[in-house]
Amino acid sequence: MLVLLEIRDFGLIDRASLEFTSGLNVLTGETGAGKSIIIDALQAALGQRTSADAIRTGREKARITAVFDINNHASLKEKLTAWGIPEEEDGTLVMTRELARSGRNTCRLNGQAVTAGLYREAGRFLVALQGQHEQQALVIPEHQLALLDRFGGARAGNLRRAAGEIYGRWRAAQERLREIIDNSQERARRLDMLRYQIDEIDRAGLSAGEEEELLKERSRLVNAEKILFLAAECSGFLQGGEGTAFSALDCLGQARRRLSELSRLDEALAPLLTAVESALYQVEDAARELAGYREQIQADPGRLQLVEERLALLKSLKRKYGATIADILRYREEAAREFERLTALEENTAALEQEIGRLTEEWQKIARELSTARRETARRLEKAIAAGLASLEMGRVEFSVRFEQVEDISPAGRERVEFLISPNPGEPLRPLAKIASGGELSRIMLALREILAALDEVPTLVFDEVDTGIGGKTLQAVAEKLSRIAAHTQVICVTHAAQVACYADNHYFVLKEAGDRQTNIYTRRLQGDDRLKEIARLLAGTEDGLATEHARQLLEQAKRNRNWELGIGE
C-alpha cells in the first residue's frame, strides 16, 4: 500500500508530504483547491505521461516520491528481483521521479535508475485509479470479459491462460506454415542455387595449402630452362665437369691432403683439418642433392597448362565464394546448413499441419471448459452486481451478461461478452455503452470494485470524485460501499461529500492560498475538532452549531456502521 507521497515543485505545490494509512484515506477541500493536483502528482510518481508544464512556475525541476509497503506483494517482489532492483530491509519500494523542463525525466526504484517503461510497469502493480477513463473502460467488451474472468477466480484464470498459451503456439505454427507456402517459389530458387554452389565446390576437390604448392610448381615449370642451366653451372663449380678446370670438391680434396700432412707435423692444425673435412662432406652432399634436383626438372608444357588451368579455377572460386581456399570451404559448410534448413522446411509442412490440427483440438477442449466456467461465473456475477447495485439505491436495475460466439480461434476463448443493463422496469436490456449515464457507470464500477477487492492484487485504489452528482440515500450507500472496499484494500478518495469523509481512517484537507507573488497549495492532516469542522463545512458550507451537530452525528453513525460491519459491539 501507499505509505508516503512527497511532492516538490509540482503544479501549484511548493512542498507537500502526505502520509497514508490502510483503510479509507480522503482528500477534501474547496472546489479548485488542488485535490486533483495531488492525484496528478501520484500518477506522475507511478510513471504516467506528464508534461513539463506540470513543473511549478519559476522552477526547473519537479520531484515526486512515492513510498509503498510491498511486504505482502509477492508477485511484484519477484519482478523487482528479476529486474535487479535492490530490496529494502523494511520491505518498502521507493519510487522517485524527477521531471525537468528540458524534457528529460529520471526514474528510480529504490535509488536505482531504470527505464520509463520498467518504472511504469512497477506502478501498475501498486495503484489502480478509478476515474473517468476507467469508468469508460467498463463499457468495452474486452474489458468486461477480463472482469468476468477475474471474478471467476483461479479456475477461469487458469483456463484463460491455458487457452492463450495454446493460441500462441497455434499461431506460431500457422505463421511457420504460411511462411513455407508463401515463400515456396523463392525457396525453390534458393535451393537450386545452393545445390549448384555446393556441387561446384565439391567438384573442385579443394585442399588446404593447395594454391601455394601450385604457385611454386608453376614457377618451376615456367623457369625450367633457366633453372637447368643454373643448376648445371653450379654442379660444375661443385664437382667439376666439361669445361671446368677446377671444382670445389677438387680444391677441398687437395686442401684436406695438405692439411693432413701439416697436422702430422703440427697437431695444432688438427681442428682446421676437421673443419675442411666437414666442408668437403657438406659439398659432396650438396652436389648429390643438386644432381637429384636436376633430374626432376624438365620443361613440361602439358603439365604447365594443367597447373595454369587449376589456378584459374581457384581464382574463379575465390571470386565467388571467398578470398582463400579456407573461406571457400567455410562458405560451402554454411551453404550446406542453409540447404538442410530449407529442405527441412519443405519436409515440415505435413508435420506443421498435424501440429495445427492437434493444437486446434486442444484449444477447443480448453475453450469449451472456459465457456462453461464463464457461464457459471456470469450467473454469480449477475446476482452479485444486482445485490451491489441494490445497496447503491439501484435495486430496480436489471443487469445481465450476454454471450456471443466467436468463430475464429482467439487467445481469450470462444466468446465475447457484453454487460447489459435495464435502468428502469419494463425497459429492454441494452449494452452499458448505449444507456448508462456517468453516475450509473460510477456506481456499477463501485459495485464491481467491492466484489473484486478481495481478489485484486493491486493494493491501492484511488477514487477521484466518485460521488459527483449524487446525494441523499445514494450518497450514503456510496460512502458505506467505499468503507467496505477499504476493509480489504487501501482506498484514497477525493470527495466533496461529508457522508464519505466521515468514514475516513485518514483525512487530509487541501487548501489553496494566493500570495503576493505565487499561489500555493497546502495539505493538512485533520483530527479531532478540525475534522469535525471540515465535515460541517462539507455539509453546509459553514461551521455553525447546527452544521457541527449534524457532522458529529454523521461521524458517530459512521463509527457504528463500521463497528457493525466488523462485528464489534458498542
Number of C-alpha atoms within 10 A of each C-alpha: 25 24 16 17 22 19 22 21 21 26 22 22 22 19 16 17 16 15 14 23 16 19 23 26 23 24 26 24 20 15 12 11 19 23 26 15 17 24 19 17 26 22 20 25 28 26 23 17 10 16 12 18 12 20 24 18 14 8 13 13 21 23 21 24 22 23 21 20 17 18 13 12 16 11 11 21 18 11 14 17 11 9 11 10 18 13 14 10 6 9 14 17 26 21 23 25 22 18 24 18 15 9 11 10 18 15 22 19 21 15 13 13 14 15 13 18 12 15 21 19 15 20 20 15 17 20 22 17 20 19 15 15 9 14 21 15 13 20 19 16 17 15 14 18 20 15 15 24 23 17 21 22 13 12 15 21 17 14 21 22 16 20 24 20 14 21 21 15 14 23 17 13 19 16 12 16 21 13 12 18 14 11 11 15 11 10 18 14 11 15 18 11 13 19 14 12 19 18 11 13 17 12 9 12 7 15 10 10 11 13 18 10 10 16 14 10 15 18 12 17 21 14 14 16 14 11 17 18 12 12 17 16 14 15 21 20 18 23 19 17 14 6 7 12 10 14 17 18 20 16 13 18 15 12 15 20 12 12 20 19 12 15 15 11 10 11 12 11 15 14 11 15 21 14 11 16 19 12 15 20 13 12 17 16 12 15 20 15 13 17 14 11 13 18 10 10 16 14 15 11 11 9 13 18 13 12 18 14 12 16 18 12 13 20 16 12 19 16 12 12 17 16 12 17 20 15 13 19 19 14 18 20 13 13 18 16 13 15 20 12 12 18 14 11 20 16 11 15 16 12 14 17 14 13 16 19 13 12 19 16 12 16 24 16 12 20 24 15 16 26 19 12 16 23 16 12 19 22 12 15 22 16 14 17 22 21 14 23 24 16 18 23 17 18 14 13 17 21 23 20 20 16 17 10 11 11 8 9 19 18 18 20 25 21 20 15 20 22 23 21 21 19 21 13 10 8 11 11 20 18 19 23 18 10 15 18 12 15 15 18 21 25 25 23 21 24 25 19 19 23 17 18 21 13 16 14 17 18 23 23 23 21 21 19 19 28 23 14 9 15 13 9 13 17 21 21 21 24 23 21 20 26 26 19 22 23 18 18 24 24 29 28 27 23 22 22 22 23 27 26 28 25 27 24 16 20 24 24 19 21 18 19 11 9 8 5 6 11 13 18 20 18 22 15 14 15 13 7 11 13 20 23 21 25 29 24 21 22 18 15 12 15 18 12 10 12 20 21 15 16 26 19 13 21 21 14 15 22 16 15 16 17 13 12 13 11 9 10 7 7
